[in-house]
Amino acid sequence: NAFQELRRTGGEIQLRLEEEQLDVEEAGYMGLQSGTFIKISVIDDGPGITPEVIDKIFDPFFSSKDKAEGTGLGLTVVLGIVKGHGGSLRVKSDVGEGTAFEIFLPRVASQRKGVGKELSIDTVKGGRILFVEDDRDQLQTAERLLTDIGFYVEAISSGRDAVALITAGAAFDLMITDYDMPELNGVEMVQKISRWAPALPVLMVSGREDAVSAAVGVDAIKKVIIKPYDRKELIWAISLILEKG
């Protein structure tokens, strides 16, 4: 959200990671037990948020942006994830001066062993990935992530452009595509591409649960992951598909 706002107005975004001790009063204000927390802060010096808007920003489907820029579910999802980990989220904002989102997560004494999925990206990295996503921010973020891991990435923002690329003879080891896109959705695009590249496996991502049922019967779609996904989940899904291939 800060990035989208500052893209229009200009400014600076700071990310901070700190350990903080919350007393009974401060923790209780956020619905937490007192103790030691890890605080993740996202701070910008943009135009700020009015009190009227702050009261609504965590409501599902509320958005101060144009419809094309978001669904209004982003902060609702973030809050749900934070609370699911036993934490809380606090917003501080002054109009004309900027905004700070502070995430508080309870600090654990030690990392549990045997938790999580085993990653094996080293066995498959270096391949060619076609990434199709109409949201520019997500497209750029995923392209950087996959490139840093060791993949060659062709980033495309249009399903029709992706179809044209494949029909022109471009070859890839994997395609990752969003489900919700204008003109052609992810399933429709995959069905067209599969006529030209039937062996190309596809990982589909979506913020909608019904994307899973939409992908049923489309052989090329090997897996669907639901947004928001993290780096580990993305790497695990890529590894799973490419190792099987």
Buried (B, 14 or more C-beta within 10 A) or exposed (E): BBEBBBEEEEBEBEEEEEEBEBEEEBBEEBEBEEEEBBBBBBBBBBBBBEEEEBEEBBEEEBBBBEEEBBBBBBBBBBBEBBEEEEBBBBEBBEEEEBBBBBBBBBEEEEEEEEEEEEEBBEEBBEBBBBBBBBBEEBBBEBBEBBEEBEBEBBBBBBBBBBBEBBEEEBEBBBBBBBBBBEEBBBBBBBBBBBEEBEEBBBBBBBBBEEBBEBBEEBEBBBBBBBBBBEEEBBBBBBBBBBEEE
